[in-house]
Amino acid sequence: PVTELRGFNRLNVHVIPPKNACPNPDADVVVVEVLDTSVLHLEGHERYRPMPDLETFVNDGFPFTRMADLGETLLVLPREPEPGEVASALSFIAHTSAITGHPPTGLTVALTNAPESLEPGDRDLLVIGAAGRLAGWAPWEGRMPIRGLTDREPGHVQLPSVSWFQRAMAFLQGVPLGDDLERLGRSLRPGESRSYAVGFESTWSPGRSVVLLSADTASAMPNLPAMKGFAEALQARADVLVMSGERRAVFRVLSNYASGGLPPFLTFLWFIASHWVVLMPVLLLTAMAFAWLLKRRLNNVAWRRLNVGSKA
């Protein structure tokens, strides 16, 4: 199960060598060494994951850790980052390096307040900045699951405007948005300082992800270890993480997008499995089509029998 695949899983290798490979076939213990040049082949499998998914980001660094050297990651900070923002960036680098076991030699870092000047290409983005210091990202707020992080006056984080299409797709998945939106609204009420992690799809390259780390103040910027642990949730996959003190809560607000791809038939099966409300009308239409075909077949059989009888 996907929930059992984590960034810190151990791979246990069981080797049964041929007898002619052992100096003493009768020995109780045989020592086997796995060479540094050994390769684990996983060819023939499709790579697909519905996004956004902050749980995999917090626990596994996904999607950034798809490349061990972070060669497909663009880290974006304000032009003059505050110490808390730099600390968040360094905690991300340390976290992902611990997962992959490889230094982030391919990571690209940009210091800018104007995202339109970026040329990320086919890369995932990690954007770090306190609320009110992300004014250049205001045009992106239509894709974000919460609003107000880009306001020049922090502390006005609000619920997004959810379209009828997003509500309809959530209903077909059997997870109406009302409960999560109500919970998120309570979490965004004015109070103690909060920090946030939000995930959404990149505007530059479909299927690529953007994860934005922010907080009400620069001194409250989150680090990756603080994001881990128990979080209040109605469902496992989420696109908003709100942290206030020791309390963590996750929410799922916006529509999904896919990281990777599947063949057409598997895409259909995945859609039916993840939008199970559609299954009942599909089964009903299938039964009606089968009944119509069977009726035509029986009418043809009856006609032939009556026709043969009239000729006799």
C-alpha positions as a Python dict, from the first residue, in 0.01 Angstrom:
ca = {
    (1, 'P'): (0, 0, 0),
    (2, 'V'): (115, 353, -78),
    (3, 'T'): (72, 450, 288),
    (4, 'E'): (347, 202, 376),
    (5, 'L'): (596, 355, 129),
    (6, 'R'): (791, 619, 317),
    (7, 'G'): (1113, 803, 254),
    (8, 'F'): (1293, 617, 534),
    (9, 'N'): (1189, 260, 450),
    (10, 'R'): (1460, -5, 469),
    (11, 'L'): (1518, -245, 182),
    (12, 'N'): (1586, -599, 303),
    (13, 'V'): (1769, -816, 52),
    (14, 'H'): (1748, -1195, 78),
    (15, 'V'): (2006, -1379, -131),
    (16, 'I'): (2015, -1752, -198),
    (17, 'P'): (2349, -1811, -373),
    (18, 'P'): (2412, -2125, -579),
    (19, 'K'): (2612, -2391, -399),
    (20, 'N'): (2908, -2357, -633),
    (21, 'A'): (2938, -1990, -526),
    (22, 'C'): (3008, -2080, -164),
    (23, 'P'): (3349, -2198, -48),
    (24, 'N'): (3172, -2420, 208),
    (25, 'P'): (2818, -2520, 100),
    (26, 'D'): (2754, -2675, 444),
    (27, 'A'): (2828, -2355, 635),
    (28, 'D'): (2545, -2220, 853),
    (29, 'V'): (2623, -1856, 775),
    (30, 'V'): (2709, -1718, 431),
    (31, 'V'): (2819, -1356, 407),
    (32, 'V'): (2694, -1172, 98),
    (33, 'E'): (2806, -824, 2),
    (34, 'V'): (2590, -591, -211),
    (35, 'L'): (2824, -392, -434),
    (36, 'D'): (2807, -14, -455),
    (37, 'T'): (2750, -51, -830),
    (38, 'S'): (2437, -263, -780),
    (39, 'V'): (2119, -127, -940),
    (40, 'L'): (1757, -191, -841),
    (41, 'H'): (1553, -213, -1163),
    (42, 'L'): (1189, -102, -1150),
    (43, 'E'): (1119, -85, -1523),
    (44, 'G'): (775, -162, -1657),
    (45, 'H'): (579, 20, -1386),
    (46, 'E'): (375, 335, -1433),
    (47, 'R'): (457, 642, -1223),
    (48, 'Y'): (139, 812, -1109),
    (49, 'R'): (28, 1000, -800),
    (50, 'P'): (-271, 1230, -747),
    (51, 'M'): (-156, 1568, -624),
    (52, 'P'): (-135, 1788, -424),
    (53, 'D'): (-35, 1570, -130),
    (54, 'L'): (132, 1751, 160),
    (55, 'E'): (165, 1430, 362),
    (56, 'T'): (416, 1289, 114),
    (57, 'F'): (594, 1625, 104),
    (58, 'V'): (631, 1639, 482),
    (59, 'N'): (732, 1274, 524),
    (60, 'D'): (917, 1200, 199),
    (61, 'G'): (998, 1533, 37),
    (62, 'F'): (788, 1431, -265),
    (63, 'P'): (772, 1546, -542),
    (64, 'F'): (1112, 1713, -500),
    (65, 'T'): (1292, 1394, -397),
    (66, 'R'): (1204, 1222, -726),
    (67, 'M'): (1553, 1341, -824),
    (68, 'A'): (1806, 1263, -552),
    (69, 'D'): (2015, 1573, -627),
    (70, 'L'): (1703, 1798, -644),
    (71, 'G'): (1792, 1860, -1007),
    (72, 'E'): (1425, 1930, -1092),
    (73, 'T'): (1363, 2170, -801),
    (74, 'L'): (1362, 2549, -798),
    (75, 'L'): (1377, 2705, -449),
    (76, 'V'): (1242, 3062, -448),
    (77, 'L'): (1303, 3311, -165),
    (78, 'P'): (1229, 3686, -136),
    (79, 'R'): (1502, 3912, -272),
    (80, 'E'): (1616, 3995, 82),
    (81, 'P'): (1517, 3689, 288),
    (82, 'E'): (1464, 3712, 662),
    (83, 'P'): (1652, 3470, 896),
    (84, 'G'): (1335, 3266, 954),
    (85, 'E'): (1287, 3222, 579),
    (86, 'V'): (1648, 3111, 533),
    (87, 'A'): (1605, 2865, 822),
    (88, 'S'): (1298, 2713, 650),
    (89, 'A'): (1496, 2671, 328),
    (90, 'L'): (1788, 2506, 508),
    (91, 'S'): (1554, 2270, 696),
    (92, 'F'): (1404, 2162, 363),
    (93, 'I'): (1750, 2094, 217),
    (94, 'A'): (1856, 1896, 525),
    (95, 'H'): (1529, 1700, 528),
    (96, 'T'): (1544, 1598, 162),
    (97, 'S'): (1915, 1514, 179),
    (98, 'A'): (1847, 1283, 474),
    (99, 'I'): (1579, 1107, 268),
    (100, 'T'): (1775, 1066, -55),
    (101, 'G'): (2120, 1020, 100),
    (102, 'H'): (2256, 1255, -165),
    (103, 'P'): (2365, 1621, -145),
    (104, 'P'): (2137, 1867, -332),
    (105, 'T'): (2396, 1942, -601),
    (106, 'G'): (2130, 2004, -866),
    (107, 'L'): (1917, 2248, -662),
    (108, 'T'): (1855, 2592, -815),
    (109, 'V'): (1791, 2887, -581),
    (110, 'A'): (1631, 3214, -691),
    (111, 'L'): (1601, 3536, -488),
    (112, 'T'): (1319, 3739, -641),
    (113, 'N'): (992, 3915, -565),
    (114, 'A'): (879, 3888, -928),
    (115, 'P'): (786, 3530, -1020),
    (116, 'E'): (713, 3635, -1379),
    (117, 'S'): (1089, 3676, -1422),
    (118, 'L'): (1150, 3311, -1337),
    (119, 'E'): (1209, 3050, -1604),
    (120, 'P'): (1161, 2726, -1410),
    (121, 'G'): (1110, 2507, -1716),
    (122, 'D'): (1005, 2155, -1627),
    (123, 'R'): (1074, 2181, -1254),
    (124, 'D'): (885, 2178, -925),
    (125, 'L'): (888, 2495, -714),
    (126, 'L'): (932, 2545, -342),
    (127, 'V'): (836, 2903, -253),
    (128, 'I'): (929, 3032, 93),
    (129, 'G'): (819, 3366, 232),
    (130, 'A'): (624, 3518, 520),
    (131, 'A'): (276, 3658, 462),
    (132, 'G'): (296, 4008, 317),
    (133, 'R'): (634, 3936, 156),
    (134, 'L'): (491, 3745, -140),
    (135, 'A'): (320, 4032, -324),
    (136, 'G'): (459, 3919, -658),
    (137, 'W'): (272, 3590, -625),
    (138, 'A'): (-72, 3758, -600),
    (139, 'P'): (-174, 3650, -955),
    (140, 'W'): (-125, 3288, -840),
    (141, 'E'): (-377, 3313, -556),
    (142, 'G'): (-650, 3176, -781),
    (143, 'R'): (-464, 2843, -767),
    (144, 'M'): (-394, 2852, -393),
    (145, 'P'): (-620, 2674, -143),
    (146, 'I'): (-611, 2980, 87),
    (147, 'R'): (-602, 3353, 12),
    (148, 'G'): (-425, 3646, 172),
    (149, 'L'): (-68, 3518, 202),
    (150, 'T'): (40, 3769, -63),
    (151, 'D'): (-125, 4072, 106),
    (152, 'R'): (112, 4347, 209),
    (153, 'E'): (-63, 4358, 547),
    (154, 'P'): (-29, 4007, 696),
    (155, 'G'): (-291, 3849, 914),
    (156, 'H'): (-577, 3852, 663),
    (157, 'V'): (-562, 3490, 544),
    (158, 'Q'): (-902, 3382, 412),
    (159, 'L'): (-1086, 3093, 251),
    (160, 'P'): (-1058, 3060, -129),
    (161, 'S'): (-1347, 3092, -370),
    (162, 'V'): (-1436, 2735, -469),
    (163, 'S'): (-1596, 2690, -811),
    (164, 'W'): (-1899, 2471, -876),
    (165, 'F'): (-1675, 2234, -1076),
    (166, 'Q'): (-1445, 2177, -777),
    (167, 'R'): (-1745, 2117, -553),
    (168, 'A'): (-1894, 1873, -807),
    (169, 'M'): (-1570, 1676, -840),
    (170, 'A'): (-1537, 1656, -462),
    (171, 'F'): (-1895, 1527, -441),
    (172, 'L'): (-1822, 1258, -701),
    (173, 'Q'): (-1525, 1150, -490),
    (174, 'G'): (-1753, 1112, -191),
    (175, 'V'): (-1574, 1387, 5),
    (176, 'P'): (-1788, 1706, -6),
    (177, 'L'): (-1590, 2024, 60),
    (178, 'G'): (-1828, 2169, 320),
    (179, 'D'): (-1670, 2002, 625),
    (180, 'D'): (-1311, 2084, 532),
    (181, 'L'): (-1398, 2443, 439),
    (182, 'E'): (-1575, 2490, 773),
    (183, 'R'): (-1277, 2348, 964),
    (184, 'L'): (-1034, 2560, 761),
    (185, 'G'): (-1241, 2873, 828),
    (186, 'R'): (-1217, 2812, 1204),
    (187, 'S'): (-839, 2761, 1177),
    (188, 'L'): (-795, 3092, 993),
    (189, 'R'): (-973, 3306, 1250),
    (190, 'P'): (-756, 3580, 1402),
    (191, 'G'): (-559, 3449, 1696),
    (192, 'E'): (-209, 3334, 1778),
    (193, 'S'): (61, 3330, 1512),
    (194, 'R'): (27, 3055, 1254),
    (195, 'S'): (240, 2900, 982),
    (196, 'Y'): (120, 2740, 661),
    (197, 'A'): (212, 2494, 389),
    (198, 'V'): (1, 2494, 73),
    (199, 'G'): (32, 2287, -242),
    (200, 'F'): (-103, 2354, -591),
    (201, 'E'): (-24, 2298, -959),
    (202, 'S'): (235, 2508, -1139),
    (203, 'T'): (119, 2749, -1407),
    (204, 'W'): (437, 2698, -1608),
    (205, 'S'): (424, 2321, -1655),
    (206, 'P'): (110, 2106, -1608),
    (207, 'G'): (171, 1819, -1367),
    (208, 'R'): (448, 2006, -1186),
    (209, 'S'): (391, 2107, -825),
    (210, 'V'): (433, 2424, -621),
    (211, 'V'): (465, 2403, -242),
    (212, 'L'): (452, 2735, -58),
    (213, 'L'): (574, 2769, 300),
    (214, 'S'): (458, 3081, 482),
    (215, 'A'): (364, 3224, 822),
    (216, 'D'): (192, 3527, 971),
    (217, 'T'): (535, 3666, 1061),
    (218, 'A'): (888, 3593, 938),
    (219, 'S'): (991, 3477, 1286),
    (220, 'A'): (718, 3209, 1282),
    (221, 'M'): (830, 3050, 954),
    (222, 'P'): (793, 2669, 971),
    (223, 'N'): (1066, 2411, 942),
    (224, 'L'): (1021, 2060, 809),
    (225, 'P'): (1063, 1873, 1143),
    (226, 'A'): (786, 2090, 1297),
    (227, 'M'): (547, 1985, 1021),
    (228, 'K'): (578, 1616, 1102),
    (229, 'G'): (362, 1441, 1356),
    (230, 'F'): (-7, 1404, 1433),
    (231, 'A'): (-239, 1635, 1239),
    (232, 'E'): (-614, 1674, 1263),
    (233, 'A'): (-763, 1554, 934),
    (234, 'L'): (-1077, 1424, 768),
    (235, 'Q'): (-880, 1255, 491),
    (236, 'A'): (-519, 1156, 435),
    (237, 'R'): (-437, 1367, 128),
    (238, 'A'): (-442, 1743, 175),
    (239, 'D'): (-336, 2069, 7),
    (240, 'V'): (-334, 2293, 318),
    (241, 'L'): (-143, 2244, 643),
    (242, 'V'): (-202, 2499, 921),
    (243, 'M'): (21, 2496, 1229),
    (244, 'S'): (-49, 2696, 1544),
    (245, 'G'): (173, 2621, 1840),
    (246, 'E'): (174, 2242, 1884),
    (247, 'R'): (-149, 2200, 1687),
    (248, 'R'): (-145, 2080, 1327),
    (249, 'A'): (-445, 2048, 1098),
    (250, 'V'): (-465, 1950, 730),
    (251, 'F'): (-738, 2022, 478),
    (252, 'R'): (-823, 1931, 122),
    (253, 'V'): (-979, 2214, -76),
    (254, 'L'): (-890, 2235, -447),
    (255, 'S'): (-918, 1987, -733),
    (256, 'N'): (-657, 1721, -802),
    (257, 'Y'): (-395, 1706, -1071),
    (258, 'A'): (-172, 1415, -1166),
    (259, 'S'): (200, 1366, -1125),
    (260, 'G'): (299, 1112, -1389),
    (261, 'G'): (55, 929, -1613),
    (262, 'L'): (-134, 607, -1677),
    (263, 'P'): (-251, 425, -1992),
    (264, 'P'): (-611, 505, -2096),
    (265, 'F'): (-766, 190, -1946),
    (266, 'L'): (-587, 233, -1612),
    (267, 'T'): (-685, 602, -1615),
    (268, 'F'): (-1049, 497, -1648),
    (269, 'L'): (-1016, 244, -1364),
    (270, 'W'): (-848, 504, -1142),
    (271, 'F'): (-1120, 758, -1213),
    (272, 'I'): (-1393, 510, -1123),
    (273, 'A'): (-1207, 403, -809),
    (274, 'S'): (-1146, 758, -687),
    (275, 'H'): (-1490, 892, -795),
    (276, 'W'): (-1693, 606, -657),
    (277, 'V'): (-2022, 800, -666),
    (278, 'V'): (-2003, 771, -1046),
    (279, 'L'): (-2000, 393, -1016),
    (280, 'M'): (-2373, 356, -951),
    (281, 'P'): (-2495, 546, -1262),
    (282, 'V'): (-2227, 370, -1471),
    (283, 'L'): (-2353, 31, -1352),
    (284, 'L'): (-2713, 140, -1417),
    (285, 'L'): (-2634, 254, -1772),
    (286, 'T'): (-2441, -69, -1835),
    (287, 'A'): (-2737, -276, -1713),
    (288, 'M'): (-2977, -75, -1933),
    (289, 'A'): (-2754, -122, -2237),
    (290, 'F'): (-2728, -495, -2172),
    (291, 'A'): (-3106, -521, -2129),
    (292, 'W'): (-3163, -334, -2457),
    (293, 'L'): (-2926, -567, -2645),
    (294, 'L'): (-3087, -873, -2487),
    (295, 'K'): (-3434, -744, -2580),
    (296, 'R'): (-3328, -700, -2944),
    (297, 'R'): (-3182, -1050, -2942),
    (298, 'L'): (-3500, -1202, -2803),
    (299, 'N'): (-3714, -1006, -3051),
    (300, 'N'): (-3504, -1141, -3340),
    (301, 'V'): (-3538, -1499, -3210),
    (302, 'A'): (-3915, -1459, -3171),
    (303, 'W'): (-3949, -1311, -3522),
    (304, 'R'): (-3756, -1601, -3679),
    (305, 'R'): (-3969, -1857, -3500),
    (306, 'L'): (-4296, -1687, -3602),
    (307, 'N'): (-4172, -1645, -3958),
    (308, 'V'): (-4081, -2015, -3987),
    (309, 'G'): (-4419, -2113, -3843),
    (310, 'S'): (-4613, -1901, -4098),
    (311, 'K'): (-4430, -2054, -4393),
    (312, 'A'): (-4508, -2406, -4270),
}
